[in-house]
Structure formats: C-alpha cells, structure tokens
Amino acid sequence: MQDKIKENKDIDIVVVEPSACPTLTGGGFRYDFGDSPIISQLYADGLMRAVAYHQTEIFDAAVTFARSEGIVPAPESAHAIKCAIDTALECKKALIPKSF
C-alpha cells in the first residue's frame, strides 16, 4: 500500500470477503467492529477493491488447492485462493490469442 500511495505505483490490492456477510461489497460505509477500520477507509478511498464469493466457490477453490498443493487451507485463506485462481484465469484468457 505504501508503494501505491507514496510512489503512485499501479498495484491491484484486493480484499476478499464472503458473499453471505459482506462488509465492503454490500452496505454503506460505516465503522465495522469485525474488520479493521483502516481497511474500510482504504476501500472507501478507492485504494483497494473488494470482491465477494459464495461459500461453495470458496470450498471448491480450497479443494482444488489441496489436491494440487497437498495443503489444506484455512477457510480465510481459501477466500484469497479463490480470488487468486480467478485472477490467474482472467490473465490467462487475456494472454491467449483467440485463434487457439
């Protein structure tokens, strides 16, 4: 975040949350006892973006990760893994010519 703010670097910072109880992607900006207030402020200031995933999507990503890496992730980590998988697939789609 420091590089993004002080050096104006183009860095995509993503906050991932469950769609069942979204605090950033759903609702208005207000103090949230469950999250750090600084995260809410950075999101409100547009310095990071937020995505929400359904619980089954998170579980599927965790299973994929466990099968490929041999490590069972914690539920909180599985949210980030789902986002990383989706981001990688988007990048792959953008890089592969349409003729393939």
N, CA, C and O atoms as a MOPAC input file, in Angstrom:
PM7 MOZYME 1SCF
protein

 N      0.82100 1    -1.18200 1     0.00000 1
 C      0.00000 1     0.00000 1     0.00000 1
 C      0.87200 1     1.25700 1     0.00000 1
 O      0.53800 1     2.25800 1    -0.63400 1
 N      1.98200 1     1.18900 1     0.71200 1
 C      2.89100 1     2.33800 1     0.74800 1
 C      3.39900 1     2.67700 1    -0.65200 1
 O      3.44400 1     3.84900 1    -1.02700 1
 N      3.78100 1     1.66300 1    -1.42300 1
 C      4.24300 1     1.90000 1    -2.79300 1
 C      3.13500 1     2.51200 1    -3.65100 1
 O      3.39200 1     3.37700 1    -4.48800 1
 N      1.91900 1     2.06200 1    -3.43600 1
 C      0.78600 1     2.58000 1    -4.20400 1
 C      0.52900 1     4.04800 1    -3.87400 1
 O      0.26600 1     4.85200 1    -4.76900 1
 N      0.60500 1     4.39400 1    -2.60200 1
 C      0.30500 1     5.75900 1    -2.17700 1
 C      1.47500 1     6.70900 1    -2.41400 1
 O      1.31200 1     7.75000 1    -3.05000 1
 N      2.65000 1     6.35400 1    -1.90700 1
 C      3.78900 1     7.27700 1    -1.96200 1
 C      4.45900 1     7.33500 1    -3.31800 1
 O      4.91400 1     8.39900 1    -3.74000 1
 N      4.52700 1     6.20100 1    -4.01200 1
 C      5.24200 1     6.15900 1    -5.28500 1
 C      4.30600 1     6.06400 1    -6.48300 1
 O      4.75100 1     5.94000 1    -7.62400 1
 N      2.99900 1     6.12300 1    -6.21100 1
 C      1.97900 1     6.08800 1    -7.25300 1
 C      2.11700 1     4.87400 1    -8.17600 1
 O      1.90100 1     4.97700 1    -9.38300 1
 N      2.47400 1     3.73400 1    -7.60400 1
 C      2.60900 1     2.51000 1    -8.39600 1
 C      1.23700 1     1.91400 1    -8.66300 1
 O      0.34000 1     1.98100 1    -7.82200 1
 N      1.08900 1     1.33600 1    -9.83500 1
 C     -0.17200 1     0.72000 1   -10.23800 1
 C     -0.23800 1    -0.69900 1    -9.66400 1
 O      0.17000 1    -1.66400 1   -10.31100 1
 N     -0.75200 1    -0.80400 1    -8.45700 1
 C     -0.83000 1    -2.08200 1    -7.75400 1
 C     -2.29200 1    -2.37300 1    -7.46700 1
 O     -3.01000 1    -1.52700 1    -6.93500 1
 N     -2.73000 1    -3.58200 1    -7.82300 1
 C     -4.10900 1    -4.00300 1    -7.57700 1
 C     -4.16800 1    -4.71900 1    -6.23600 1
 O     -3.65100 1    -5.82700 1    -6.09400 1
 N     -4.78900 1    -4.09500 1    -5.26900 1
 C     -4.94400 1    -4.69400 1    -3.94300 1
 C     -6.40000 1    -5.10200 1    -3.80300 1
 O     -7.30400 1    -4.28100 1    -3.95600 1
 N     -6.61600 1    -6.37600 1    -3.51100 1
 C     -7.96700 1    -6.92400 1    -3.47400 1
 C     -8.28200 1    -7.45300 1    -2.07700 1
 O     -7.50100 1    -8.19700 1    -1.48500 1
 N     -9.42500 1    -7.05600 1    -1.57600 1
 C     -9.94400 1    -7.58000 1    -0.32000 1
 C    -11.02000 1    -8.58900 1    -0.69200 1
 O    -11.89600 1    -8.29100 1    -1.50400 1
 N    -10.96200 1    -9.77800 1    -0.10700 1
 C    -11.91600 1   -10.82600 1    -0.44000 1
 C    -12.76600 1   -11.11900 1     0.79100 1
 O    -12.25400 1   -11.24400 1     1.90300 1
 N    -14.07300 1   -11.22700 1     0.57200 1
 C    -14.98500 1   -11.49200 1     1.67900 1
 C    -16.07100 1   -12.46300 1     1.25100 1
 O    -16.29100 1   -12.65800 1     0.05500 1
 N    -16.75600 1   -13.07900 1     2.21600 1
 C    -17.84800 1   -13.99100 1     1.87700 1
 C    -19.09600 1   -13.21100 1     1.45500 1
 O    -19.41900 1   -12.17700 1     2.04000 1
 N    -19.78300 1   -13.71400 1     0.44400 1
 C    -20.99900 1   -13.03100 1    -0.00200 1
 C    -22.13500 1   -13.17900 1     1.00300 1
 O    -23.10300 1   -12.42000 1     0.95700 1
 N    -22.02700 1   -14.14600 1     1.90700 1
 C    -23.07000 1   -14.34800 1     2.91800 1
 C    -23.11200 1   -13.21400 1     3.93800 1
 O    -24.17100 1   -12.92000 1     4.49400 1
 N    -21.98200 1   -12.58300 1     4.18600 1
 C    -21.94000 1   -11.47100 1     5.15000 1
 C    -20.92900 1   -10.42200 1     4.69400 1
 O    -19.92000 1   -10.19600 1     5.36100 1
 N    -21.20300 1    -9.78000 1     3.55200 1
 C    -20.26800 1    -8.78500 1     3.02900 1
 C    -20.26900 1    -7.50800 1     3.85600 1
 O    -21.32700 1    -7.00100 1     4.22800 1
 N    -19.09500 1    -7.00000 1     4.13600 1
 C    -18.99600 1    -5.73700 1     4.86800 1
 C    -18.50000 1    -4.61200 1     3.97000 1
 O    -18.70500 1    -3.43800 1     4.27600 1
 N    -17.85400 1    -4.96100 1     2.87400 1
 C    -17.35200 1    -3.93800 1     1.95500 1
 C    -18.15200 1    -3.89300 1     0.65800 1
 O    -18.49300 1    -2.81400 1     0.17500 1
 N    -18.45300 1    -5.06200 1     0.09200 1
 C    -19.15300 1    -5.10600 1    -1.18600 1
 C    -20.65200 1    -4.89900 1    -1.03100 1
 O    -21.34900 1    -4.66600 1    -2.01900 1
 N    -21.15000 1    -4.98100 1     0.17600 1
 C    -22.56800 1    -4.75600 1     0.42700 1
 C    -22.75000 1    -3.79300 1     1.57900 1
 O    -22.05700 1    -3.88700 1     2.59300 1
 N    -23.67600 1    -2.87000 1     1.42600 1
 C    -23.93100 1    -1.92700 1     2.50400 1
 C    -23.15500 1    -0.64100 1     2.33900 1
 O    -22.38100 1    -0.46800 1     1.39700 1
 N    -23.38600 1     0.25900 1     3.28500 1
 C    -22.75400 1     1.56800 1     3.24100 1
 C    -21.48000 1     1.62300 1     4.05500 1
 O    -21.16700 1     0.70100 1     4.80800 1
 N    -20.75000 1     2.71300 1     3.89700 1
 C    -19.50200 1     2.90900 1     4.63800 1
 C    -19.82900 1     3.31800 1     6.07000 1
 O    -20.46400 1     4.34500 1     6.31100 1
 N    -19.38600 1     2.50200 1     7.00300 1
 C    -19.54300 1     2.79700 1     8.42400 1
 C    -18.55500 1     1.94400 1     9.19900 1
 O    -17.97800 1     0.99600 1     8.66500 1
 N    -18.37000 1     2.28900 1    10.45200 1
 C    -17.45100 1     1.53100 1    11.29200 1
 C    -17.95300 1     0.10700 1    11.44400 1
 O    -19.13600 1    -0.11700 1    11.70100 1
 N    -17.06500 1    -0.84300 1    11.28900 1
 C    -17.40800 1    -2.25400 1    11.40300 1
 C    -16.51300 1    -2.87900 1    12.45400 1
 O    -15.29100 1    -2.88100 1    12.30300 1
 N    -17.09400 1    -3.40300 1    13.50200 1
 C    -16.31200 1    -3.99400 1    14.57900 1
 C    -15.59900 1    -5.26800 1    14.13200 1
 O    -14.59900 1    -5.65700 1    14.73500 1
 N    -16.10100 1    -5.92300 1    13.08000 1
 C    -15.48700 1    -7.16900 1    12.61700 1
 C    -14.22600 1    -6.96700 1    11.81000 1
 O    -13.33800 1    -7.81900 1    11.81800 1
 N    -14.13800 1    -5.85400 1    11.11600 1
 C    -12.96100 1    -5.55600 1    10.28800 1
 C    -12.22800 1    -4.36300 1    10.87000 1
 O    -12.79800 1    -3.56300 1    11.61200 1
 N    -10.97200 1    -4.26100 1    10.52500 1
 C    -10.20100 1    -3.08500 1    10.92800 1
 C    -10.75700 1    -1.85600 1    10.22100 1
 O    -10.99700 1    -1.91100 1     9.01500 1
 N    -10.97000 1    -0.74700 1    10.92900 1
 C    -11.48700 1     0.46500 1    10.28700 1
 C    -10.59600 1     0.97700 1     9.15900 1
 O    -11.08300 1     1.63200 1     8.23800 1
 N     -9.31000 1     0.68900 1     9.21800 1
 C     -8.42200 1     1.17000 1     8.15800 1
 C     -8.73200 1     0.49400 1     6.82600 1
 O     -8.60500 1     1.12000 1     5.77400 1
 N     -9.13300 1    -0.76400 1     6.85600 1
 C     -9.49700 1    -1.47000 1     5.61900 1
 C    -10.71500 1    -0.79400 1     4.99400 1
 O    -10.74800 1    -0.54700 1     3.78900 1
 N    -11.71000 1    -0.49900 1     5.82100 1
 C    -12.91000 1     0.18300 1     5.32300 1
 C    -12.56500 1     1.53700 1     4.72700 1
 O    -13.11400 1     1.91300 1     3.69100 1
 N    -11.67300 1     2.26900 1     5.35800 1
 C    -11.29500 1     3.59600 1     4.86000 1
 C    -10.51300 1     3.49400 1     3.55100 1
 O    -10.76200 1     4.26200 1     2.62200 1
 N     -9.57200 1     2.55500 1     3.47000 1
 C     -8.79900 1     2.38300 1     2.23900 1
 C     -9.70500 1     1.98000 1     1.07600 1
 O     -9.50400 1     2.41200 1    -0.05900 1
 N    -10.69400 1     1.15700 1     1.36900 1
 C    -11.66400 1     0.76400 1     0.33700 1
 C    -12.50700 1     1.96900 1    -0.08200 1
 O    -12.71400 1     2.20200 1    -1.27300 1
 N    -12.98200 1     2.72000 1     0.88100 1
 C    -13.79700 1     3.90400 1     0.59500 1
 C    -13.00400 1     4.93800 1    -0.21200 1
 O    -13.57500 1     5.65400 1    -1.03500 1
 N    -11.70300 1     5.01600 1     0.01900 1
 C    -10.83700 1     5.94900 1    -0.69900 1
 C    -10.44000 1     5.44300 1    -2.08400 1
 O     -9.77200 1     6.15600 1    -2.83300 1
 N    -10.85000 1     4.20400 1    -2.43600 1
 C    -10.54800 1     3.65600 1    -3.74900 1
 C     -9.12800 1     3.13200 1    -3.89600 1
 O     -8.65000 1     2.94700 1    -5.01500 1
 N     -8.45400 1     2.89200 1    -2.78900 1
 C     -7.07900 1     2.39100 1    -2.85200 1
 C     -7.01400 1     0.87400 1    -2.95000 1
 O     -5.95800 1     0.30700 1    -3.23200 1
 N     -8.13400 1     0.22800 1    -2.71800 1
 C     -8.21900 1    -1.21800 1    -2.89400 1
 C     -9.62800 1    -1.54500 1    -3.36400 1
 O    -10.55800 1    -0.75700 1    -3.18600 1
 N     -9.76500 1    -2.69800 1    -3.95400 1
 C    -11.08800 1    -3.13000 1    -4.39100 1
 C    -11.50400 1    -4.35700 1    -3.58600 1
 O    -10.67000 1    -5.01000 1    -2.95900 1
 N    -12.77500 1    -4.65800 1    -3.60800 1
 C    -13.28300 1    -5.78600 1    -2.84100 1
 C    -14.11400 1    -6.69000 1    -3.74000 1
 O    -14.83000 1    -6.22300 1    -4.62700 1
 N    -14.00600 1    -7.98600 1    -3.49600 1
 C    -14.83100 1    -8.98200 1    -4.17900 1
 C    -15.41800 1    -9.90200 1    -3.13000 1
 O    -14.83800 1   -10.10800 1    -2.06400 1
 N    -16.57900 1   -10.45200 1    -3.45000 1
 C    -17.23900 1   -11.38400 1    -2.52900 1
 C    -17.53800 1   -12.67700 1    -3.27700 1
 O    -17.92600 1   -12.66000 1    -4.44500 1
 N    -17.35300 1   -13.78300 1    -2.59400 1
 C    -17.60900 1   -15.09700 1    -3.17600 1
 C    -18.55800 1   -15.89500 1    -2.29800 1
 O    -18.57700 1   -15.75400 1    -1.07500 1
 N    -19.34500 1   -16.73700 1    -2.95600 1
 C    -20.24700 1   -17.64400 1    -2.25200 1
 C    -19.43800 1   -18.75700 1    -1.60200 1
 O    -18.36200 1   -19.12100 1    -2.07700 1
 N    -19.96300 1   -19.27900 1    -0.53200 1
 C    -19.25900 1   -20.29300 1     0.25400 1
 C    -18.87600 1   -21.52500 1    -0.56800 1
 O    -17.79700 1   -22.08400 1    -0.36900 1
 N    -19.74200 1   -21.95600 1    -1.48900 1
 C    -19.40500 1   -23.14600 1    -2.28100 1
 C    -18.22800 1   -22.88600 1    -3.22200 1
 O    -17.42100 1   -23.78100 1    -3.47300 1
 N    -18.13300 1   -21.65900 1    -3.74200 1
 C    -16.98800 1   -21.29800 1    -4.59200 1
 C    -15.68600 1   -21.36000 1    -3.79300 1
 O    -14.65700 1   -21.81700 1    -4.28900 1
 N    -15.75300 1   -20.89700 1    -2.56200 1
 C    -14.57900 1   -20.91300 1    -1.68000 1
 C    -14.17000 1   -22.35100 1    -1.39700 1
 O    -12.98800 1   -22.69100 1    -1.44500 1
 N    -15.15900 1   -23.19400 1    -1.10100 1
 C    -14.87500 1   -24.60100 1    -0.81000 1
 C    -14.24100 1   -25.28000 1    -2.02400 1
 O    -13.26200 1   -26.01300 1    -1.88400 1
 N    -14.79300 1   -25.03900 1    -3.20700 1
 C    -14.23300 1   -25.63800 1    -4.42700 1
 C    -12.78900 1   -25.20500 1    -4.65800 1
 O    -11.95100 1   -26.01600 1    -5.05000 1
 N    -12.50200 1   -23.94100 1    -4.41700 1
 C    -11.12700 1   -23.44200 1    -4.57300 1
 C    -10.19500 1   -24.08700 1    -3.55700 1
 O     -9.05100 1   -24.41200 1    -3.87600 1
 N    -10.68300 1   -24.27000 1    -2.33700 1
 C     -9.86700 1   -24.90900 1    -1.29600 1
 C     -9.55900 1   -26.35900 1    -1.65900 1
 O     -8.44500 1   -26.83800 1    -1.44400 1
 N    -10.53900 1   -27.04300 1    -2.20100 1
 C    -10.33500 1   -28.44000 1    -2.61500 1
 C     -9.33400 1   -28.50800 1    -3.76700 1
 O     -8.43800 1   -29.35100 1    -3.76300 1
 N     -9.48300 1   -27.62700 1    -4.74800 1
 C     -8.53300 1   -27.57700 1    -5.86800 1
 C     -7.11500 1   -27.33400 1    -5.36200 1
 O     -6.17200 1   -27.99600 1    -5.79500 1
 N     -6.97200 1   -26.38400 1    -4.44700 1
 C     -5.66100 1   -26.07200 1    -3.87900 1
 C     -5.10200 1   -27.26500 1    -3.11400 1
 O     -3.92700 1   -27.60100 1    -3.26300 1
 N     -5.92000 1   -27.89700 1    -2.31100 1
 C     -5.46600 1   -29.05300 1    -1.51600 1
 C     -5.02200 1   -30.19900 1    -2.41800 1
 O     -4.02500 1   -30.86400 1    -2.13800 1
 N     -5.75600 1   -30.42400 1    -3.48900 1
 C     -5.39300 1   -31.51700 1    -4.40500 1
 C     -4.11700 1   -31.21000 1    -5.18900 1
 O     -3.32700 1   -32.11100 1    -5.46800 1
 N     -3.91700 1   -29.95700 1    -5.53900 1
 C     -2.73800 1   -29.61900 1    -6.34100 1
 C     -1.50100 1   -29.33800 1    -5.50000 1
 O     -0.38400 1   -29.60000 1    -5.94800 1
 N     -1.67300 1   -28.81000 1    -4.28900 1
 C     -0.52700 1   -28.43400 1    -3.45600 1
 C     -0.28300 1   -29.36500 1    -2.27400 1
 O      0.79000 1   -29.33600 1    -1.67100 1
 N     -1.26500 1   -30.18500 1    -1.94200 1
 C     -1.10300 1   -31.09000 1    -0.80400 1
 C     -1.23300 1   -30.40100 1     0.54300 1
 O     -0.79800 1   -30.93500 1     1.56300 1
 N     -1.83000 1   -29.21600 1     0.54800 1
 C     -2.01300 1   -28.43700 1     1.77700 1
 C     -3.48500 1   -28.07100 1     1.88200 1
 O     -4.07200 1   -27.55400 1     0.93200 1
 N     -4.07800 1   -28.33900 1     3.03900 1
 C     -5.47200 1   -27.95800 1     3.25800 1
 C     -5.48600 1   -26.53900 1     3.82600 1
 O     -4.99900 1   -26.31200 1     4.93400 1
 N     -6.04100 1   -25.58200 1     3.07600 1
 C     -6.02000 1   -24.19800 1     3.55000 1
 C     -7.09600 1   -23.92100 1     4.59500 1
 O     -8.12300 1   -24.59900 1     4.64400 1
 N     -6.84800 1   -22.93000 1     5.41600 1
 C     -7.85300 1   -22.45100 1     6.36300 1
 C     -8.96000 1   -21.75300 1     5.57500 1
 O     -8.71900 1   -21.29200 1     4.45900 1
 N    -10.15600 1   -21.66600 1     6.12900 1
 C    -11.25200 1   -21.00400 1     5.40600 1
 C    -10.91700 1   -19.57300 1     4.98300 1
 O    -11.25300 1   -19.16700 1     3.87000 1
 N    -10.27100 1   -18.81600 1     5.84200 1
 C     -9.91400 1   -17.44200 1     5.49000 1
 C     -8.94100 1   -17.41100 1     4.32100 1
 O     -9.05100 1   -16.55800 1     3.44100 1
 N     -8.00200 1   -18.32500 1     4.30900 1
 C     -7.03600 1   -18.40200 1     3.21000 1
 C     -7.70400 1   -18.85100 1     1.92200 1
 O     -7.29500 1   -18.44400 1     0.83500 1
 N     -8.72000 1   -19.67900 1     2.03200 1
 C     -9.42200 1   -20.17000 1     0.84700 1
 C    -10.09600 1   -19.04000 1     0.08900 1
 O    -10.25300 1   -19.12800 1    -1.12900 1
 N    -10.49600 1   -17.98100 1     0.77900 1
 C    -11.06800 1   -16.82100 1     0.09800 1
 C    -10.02400 1   -16.19600 1    -0.83500 1
 O    -10.32000 1   -15.89200 1    -1.99000 1
 N     -8.82000 1   -16.01100 1    -0.33200 1
 C     -7.74700 1   -15.44000 1    -1.14000 1
 C     -7.35600 1   -16.38300 1    -2.27300 1
 O     -7.03200 1   -15.93200 1    -3.37100 1
 N     -7.38300 1   -17.67300 1    -2.01400 1
 C     -7.05400 1   -18.65900 1    -3.05200 1
 C     -8.06300 1   -18.58100 1    -4.18800 1
 O     -7.67800 1   -18.63600 1    -5.35700 1
 N     -9.34600 1   -18.45500 1    -3.86800 1
 C    -10.38200 1   -18.33100 1    -4.90000 1
 C    -10.12100 1   -17.09700 1    -5.76800 1
 O    -10.21800 1   -17.15800 1    -6.99400 1
 N     -9.79400 1   -15.99600 1    -5.13000 1
 C     -9.51000 1   -14.76300 1    -5.87100 1
 C     -8.26000 1   -14.93300 1    -6.74600 1
 O     -8.23500 1   -14.47400 1    -7.88800 1
 N     -7.23800 1   -15.58400 1    -6.21700 1
 C     -6.00900 1   -15.81000 1    -6.98100 1
 C     -6.26800 1   -16.70000 1    -8.19500 1
 O     -5.73500 1   -16.44600 1    -9.27500 1
 N     -7.07500 1   -17.73100 1    -8.02300 1
 C     -7.41900 1   -18.61600 1    -9.14300 1
 C     -8.16400 1   -17.82600 1   -10.21800 1
 O     -7.83500 1   -17.91200 1   -11.40100 1
 N     -9.17700 1   -17.05200 1    -9.79600 1
 C     -9.94400 1   -16.26300 1   -10.76200 1
 C     -9.07800 1   -15.24300 1   -11.48500 1
 O     -9.22300 1   -15.04800 1   -12.69200 1
 N     -8.18500 1   -14.59600 1   -10.75900 1
 C     -7.29300 1   -13.59900 1   -11.36400 1
 C     -6.35300 1   -14.26300 1   -12.36900 1
 O     -6.12300 1   -13.73000 1   -13.45500 1
 N     -5.81800 1   -15.41200 1   -12.01100 1
 C     -4.92700 1   -16.14000 1   -12.92000 1
 C     -5.66500 1   -16.55700 1   -14.19300 1
 O     -5.11100 1   -16.46600 1   -15.28900 1
 N     -6.89700 1   -17.00800 1   -14.05500 1
 C     -7.67600 1   -17.40700 1   -15.23200 1
 C     -7.99900 1   -16.20200 1   -16.11800 1
 O     -7.99100 1   -16.31800 1   -17.34400 1
 N     -8.28100 1   -15.05500 1   -15.51100 1
 C     -8.51900 1   -13.83400 1   -16.29000 1
 C     -7.26200 1   -13.44000 1   -17.05900 1
 O     -7.34400 1   -13.07300 1   -18.23200 1
 N     -6.12200 1   -13.51100 1   -16.42100 1
 C     -4.85400 1   -13.18000 1   -17.07400 1
 C     -4.56300 1   -14.15000 1   -18.21400 1
 O     -4.12100 1   -13.74700 1   -19.29000 1
 N     -4.81500 1   -15.42600 1   -17.96500 1
 C     -4.59100 1   -16.44300 1   -18.99000 1
 C     -5.46300 1   -16.16600 1   -20.21200 1
 O     -5.00300 1   -16.26300 1   -21.34900 1
 N     -6.72600 1   -15.82200 1   -19.96500 1
 C     -7.65300 1   -15.51500 1   -21.04700 1
 C     -7.19000 1   -14.30100 1   -21.85100 1
 O     -7.32000 1   -14.26300 1   -23.07500 1
 N     -6.65300 1   -13.32500 1   -21.15000 1
 C     -6.18900 1   -12.10200 1   -21.82600 1
 C     -4.93200 1   -12.32500 1   -22.64700 1
 O     -4.69900 1   -11.60100 1   -23.61500 1
 N     -4.11600 1   -13.30600 1   -22.28800 1
 C     -2.84600 1   -13.53900 1   -22.95900 1
 C     -2.93600 1   -14.52900 1   -24.11200 1
 O     -2.09300 1   -14.49500 1   -25.00800 1
 N     -3.92400 1   -15.40200 1   -24.11700 1
 C     -4.02100 1   -16.42700 1   -25.14400 1
 C     -4.73600 1   -15.85200 1   -26.35500 1
 O     -5.85500 1   -15.35400 1   -26.23200 1
 N     -4.10800 1   -15.91400 1   -27.51900 1
 C     -4.75700 1   -15.41100 1   -28.74500 1
 C     -6.05900 1   -16.15800 1   -29.00500 1
 O     -6.17000 1   -17.33700 1   -28.67100 1
 N     -7.03100 1   -15.49600 1   -29.58900 1
 C     -8.34400 1   -16.08900 1   -29.84400 1
 C     -8.29400 1   -17.22100 1   -30.86700 1
 O     -9.25800 1   -17.97800 1   -30.98800 1
 N     -7.18600 1   -17.35400 1   -31.60900 1
 C     -7.08600 1   -18.40800 1   -32.61900 1
 C     -6.84800 1   -19.78100 1   -31.99700 1
 O     -6.96600 1   -20.79400 1   -32.68700 1
 N     -6.51500 1   -19.83600 1   -30.69900 1
 C     -6.28000 1   -21.13700 1   -30.06200 1
 C     -7.54300 1   -21.75400 1   -29.58900 1
 O     -7.52200 1   -22.85100 1   -29.03000 1

